[in-house]
């Protein structure tokens, strides 16, 4: 069944055990399934720090999944396939979980600097 709210496919994963001797590490898959990717013209995550400078995370994409995805962390990687193609190794910079409308998870991602 096609869900127009989540027309894309994504995979969220983490690389563990990466060292100079093992640059690939071990891939731990956290989620694989439907999602919705939206571009970020002005998506920003604001949080104030303990000093006056605060912090602003600016993201390139927002990726939303149905349901709550547990165990996600900043720095995890996302591959998203939409109608244009596949964007690989987007880096998670912020995670939002909501219980509205059955629950969902959204992550703000930056294009990998690798």
N, C-alpha and C positions, 0 to 999 in steps of 0.2 A: 504494500500500500504506500502510495506516495504522499508525503506530508509537505504541503507548500510552505509551512512555517520553517521547516528545516530541509531545504532543497540540496544541501551540500553534504559531502562526506569528510570526516576528519579523523585524525589519529593523534592522540596525545600520549607522549612517552617521556621517559627520563633516561639519561645515560648515567650508569653507575660504574665506579671502578676505573674511570679514565685516568691514565697516567702517561708519562713519557714513554714507557715501555709497552703500554696497551692503549693506544690512542682511540680505539673504537669503544672500549669498555663493554658493558653489558646493557642491552636495551630492555627497559622495563615498560611494558605497555600499560597505560592507565585507562585509556578509553579508545574505542574504535566504533564509529557509527555515524549517524546523521547529525548535522549541525547547520548553523547559519553563519556565514561570514559576512561582515559588513566592513567597508572601508572606513577609515578614520580621517575625516577632515578636521574635526575638532574634538575627538574623544580624548579626554584627559582625566587623570585620577589625581585628586588633590588630597594631601594629608599634611597636617602641620607637625613639625618636629618639636624637639624640646628647646630649640633656639628660634630666633626670628627668621631664619632662612627658609624653614619649612621644606617641603619636597613636592615636586611635580613630576609625575610619570606621564610621558606622552607616548601614545601607542599608534601603530600603523593600522591595526585591525582589531575588531571585536569579534569573537567567536562564541556563539551561544549553543548549548546542548540541552535537550530535554532531560529532566531529572537531575538529581544532585550527584555530582561526581566527587567522591571522597578521595582524599590523599593528594590532591593537586598542590603544587608548590611553585613559587616564583622560580623562574629558571627552567621549568619543564619546557619541552618542545612540542610544537603543533605542526602537522602537515594537513593542509586543507585543499580539497579538490572541488572546484566550482565549474561553471560552464566554460570559463576561459582556460583553465588548466589547473596545475597543482602548485601551490606555494609551500615550500618546504622549510623546516626548521625555524618557524616563527617562535620567538622566545616569550614565554609568559611573564608579564610584568605586574599583573593584578588579577585577583580572582574574586568573583562575586557569586554568592549562592542566594537563591530566593525560594520561598515557599509559595509564591503567587502562582495561580493557574496550574497547580500540580507540581510545581517546583522546577527549577532549572538552574543551570550553571553557566556563567559567562566569564570569559577570560579576555583580558586585554593583552595584545601581543605586539611585539616589535619584530621587524625583519632582522634575522640573525646577522651579526657583524662578522661572521666567519668568511 
